[in-house]
């Protein structure tokens, strides 16, 4: 079916500063087209560059609005373009467990070639792509047999988050958490059996682990997090 009208989505610059920072970090990490990626706050769609126009329409909008993809160019250290990818980032709609959608590529309705979850819609006579959104519990600092003690920190993207505790004699320069997705930091440590007190550090500021409700107070009045390894 040929489409001759387009309704444009809002520009990312209207997002609040915190959301814009997360949005820009997602865009910066786009490399190649892949299946839709679901994060805590967004769903990321990617397609090959080349077509003059790629748009996306969703069932929860009755396919009435076509949101245009944008172009992201990856560059090397000298600033030369190495490759490019088209993308659209959707803020996750609240309460929806699944989303059906279809693409418009240069005026023609089509399914998402990067999504293996597609079905034929008899009413429209075209193949439609689908995403199943599973509810995920936020990860917390915990102890498992597989990975030992997994420390979790959630905050702003691009930070340097260090870990110190009784297992480092409160030296905060030994361990640094790794940012595995925007604003999400983690570190696995094979701690032996025992009771441990710890804090995260941003610069020189000590911060308790907000994912762990267990707290204690040091002799000098500081608040620390507590974890027990059995």
N, C-alpha and C positions, 0 to 999 in steps of 0.2 A: 504494500500500500504506500503510495507516495504522499508525503507530508509536506505541506507548503507554508506552515506557520510555526513560529517558535516563541515560547514564553521563557524569558531568561530568569535564572536564579539570582538570589542576592549575592553581592560580592562579599568575599571573605573578610574584607576590611571592616565590615559592620559588626563583626563578632566582638564580644568583650575581650579585653587584653589577655586574660588568662587563656580563654578558649582559642584566641588567635595564635597565641604562642604554641599551643598544642597542635593546632591545625598546620602551622608552618613547619613544625617538626615532622609531622606525618608526611607532608609534601616533600621535604628535603630527603627523605629516605626512599622515595619511589624510584625504582630502577627499571623493572620490566613488568609487562602486563601479567596479571595473575588472577586467581579466583578472588571474589570479593573477600576483603579482610574485615572482620568484626572486632572493634575495640570496645572499651567500656562505654565510650561516648559517641563513636562514629562507625559508619560502614564505608569502606573505601573501595571504589570501583576503578578499574584501570583497563585501558585498551591501547592497541598499537597506534602510533601516530601515523599520519598519512592522509586520512579522509579530511575533506574540507570542514565537515561538521559531524560531531558525535553528541547525541543527547540521550537522556534517560527519563523514563516516565514510570510512575509507581501506581500500583492498584489502590493504595489508600488515598490517592488523589484522583481516582477514577481515570487515570491516564490523561488528565486534562492539561497538566503542566509538563513541559519538556525542559529539563534542566541541562544546560550545556556543559560538556566536559571542558577542561582547561588543559593547556600544554605545559608540561614540566620538562626542562632540559637539564641533563646531567653534564657536568663539565670536568675536565681534568685540571691539574694544578696550574696549567698555563691559561686556563679559561676557555679552552677549545671544547666544543660540544662533542660528547662521546656517544650519546644516544638520547632519545626523548620518549616520553610516555604521556598519553592522555589520561586524565583522571577526573573523577567527581567524588566528593566527600559528603556523605549524607549524615546529618545529626540523627542519632538513633531515635525513632519515634517511640514514645513511652507506651508500654503495655502490649505492643505487637509481638507475637511469637513467630510470625512469618511474614515475608514480604515478597510479592510477585512484581516483576518489572519487565520492561522491554526497552530496547535501544532503538534510536533513530540514527542511522549512519548515511549521511548524504541524502536525506529525504526518504529513506526506506526503513520501515519497521523491521526489526530482526531480534533474535535472542542474543544473549551474551555468550560469545564463543569461549570465554574463559571460565564459565560456570558449568559444571557437569550436571547441575540440577535444573533440568528443563522439562517442560510438558507442553503438549499441543492443546490449544484452546479452541474448541469447536465454534464458540460464538464469534470470535474475531478471525478465525481461520489462520492464525499464526502461532508459532512456538514462543512460549513465554518462559522466562527464567525465574527462579525462585530461591529465596534464602530462608533457611530455618534458623531462628534466633534462639539459642539455648540460654536459659538464665544461668549466669555464672556468679558464684559467691566470690567476693573480693578475697585475694590471697592475704594470709596473715603469717606472721612469724610463728613457726611451729617446728616440732621435732619429728622426723620420720626415719624409718629404718633404712630407706633407700639413699637419702641425701644428707643425713645428719641433721644439724640445726640450720634451718633456712631463715635468714633474717630478711624482712621485707620493709621497705620504706616507700611511701607515696608522697610526692611533692611536685614542685615545678620541674619541667624538663631542663636538662642541661646543667644540673647541679653536681657538685662533688660532695658525696655523702660518705663519711668515714664511720667506722665502728670501733668502739673501745669498751672495755669492761674488765671484770676481775680476771678474765682469761688472757688479757694483755697487760695486766698490771696497770690498767687505765692509760696505756699508751694509745693515742688515737691515730697514730700514723702508720700502723701496721696493716690494717685492713681497710679497703675501700669497696663500697658496693658498686655493682655494675648496673648501668641503666639499660634494661633489656627491651623496654618500650617507653614512649614518651611519658616522663614523670613517674615511672615505676622502676625501682631499684631493688636488687637482691644480691645475697651472698650466702653460699653454703659453707658451713664449717663443721668438721667432724669432731665436735666437742665430746670429751669423755663424760661419764656419769658424774652428775653433781648439780649444784645450785649456783647460778651465775647472775651477776648484776651487770647491766650494760646501758649505754646510751649511744645515740647517733650524734655525729658532729657535722655542723655546717659552719665552715670556718672555725672559729673558736667557741661557737655556741653549742652547748650540749642540749640535746632534744630527746625526750622519751619516745619510746616506740608506741605510736598511736594504735597500731594493730594488736598490741598486747596490753590487756587491762591490768596485769599484775605489776604493782609498783612497790617501791621501798624507799626509805630515806636514809641517806648517809649521815655519818656523825657530824659533818659540816653543813647539814641542812639541804643537800641537793636531793632532787627526786630522780630515781633511776628505774629502769625496767628490770624485771626479774623473769628468768626462765629456768625450768628444771629439766635436766636431761636424765632419763631413767636408764 
